Amino acid sequence: MPLISVLMSVYKEPAPILIQAIDSVLDQTFQDIEFIIVLDNPEGEQQKSVLESKQHEDGRIRLIINEENLGLAASLNKAANAAQGLYFCRMDADDISLPRRLSEQLEYLREQDMDLVGGFMNVINDNGDFLYRVDSMPTTSAQIAHALAHNNCIPHPTWFGKRDVLLQKYRDIPFSEDYDFLLRAQLAGKKLGNCPHVLVNYRMSSESVSRTHLYRQFLYQKLLARSYVKGMAVDIASAKSWTEQEWSLKKANRYSKANALFNRGYQLLSNGKTINGLITLAQIPFTSLPYCTKIFRMLRAKNA
């Protein structure tokens, strides 16, 4: 039985980026793994060719090809059903795991007696260039329990945990399946944390900065947090109905623009360009007030 099951869902990632992501898992210093990859794009011949070639090269890869597009949550649930490891690790098809990611997270999880941990990240662009570092998240289980009331503070691409946590499965909460998963795990009494090391190069594409579904994600997370504070998981049907009533294209576009400003301003500050960074960030309140709420929630989670 492999000790760690690495779960990845593939959609339309370009071949060079996909290969880089796969190799970063296969080249880990910790080698006792099974790598379950679900292709959620049955017509993606380029992706299928890469995956079949990699599977031929390394027998630790187990390939599942969906007959139709199911989405990330359903694909990860299929991978979870197939997993045999004592532990699981999440991996996105366009990110890069640093060589000691698995060994460091396994050691930290055991030492701290936790059930699921994330970790710090380097944020990179489409070309792999460094943008900024995310390393100011809460780490202890007590901090996480408090911070989750305000924001998702365990990055989904860095998850590593025990098999029994994975078996609770993802639910169909659009764009917020990971936050919902964490809240339900916390409500079930699981100990969650963050390994205080940079483990992943997280790729933030130009498309992800401007996508209009970010505002829907904000609305869903608002409801999820509200239910968590009351000690219960959100009702899916009610959440979907409320979110569609609150959503509008105008608000979504302004929210996406504010998100682009935030990422640009944060990058400028991280690169020492303080004045330009502050000027960029100062535009956010005039662009989207809901995004200011998001920033406030992020700060409260950070300082938990």
Secondary structure as UniProt FT lines:
FT   STRAND          4..10
FT   HELIX           15..26
FT   STRAND          33..39
FT   TURN            42..43
FT   HELIX           45..57
FT   TURN            59..60
FT   STRAND          61..65
FT   HELIX           72..82
FT   STRAND          87..90
FT   TURN            93..94
FT   STRAND          96..97
FT   TURN            99..100
FT   HELIX           101..111
FT   TURN            112..113
FT   STRAND          116..124
FT   TURN            126..127
FT   STRAND          130..134
FT   HELIX           141..147
FT   TURN            148..150
FT   HELIX           156..158
FT   STRAND          160..162
FT   HELIX           163..166
FT   TURN            167..168
FT   TURN            174..175
FT   HELIX           177..187
FT   TURN            188..189
FT   STRAND          192..203
FT   HELIX           206..210
FT   TURN            212..213
FT   HELIX           214..229
FT   TURN            230..231
FT   HELIX           236..246
FT   HELIX           249..270
FT   TURN            271..272
FT   HELIX           274..281
FT   TURN            282..283
FT   HELIX           284..286
FT   HELIX           289..302
//
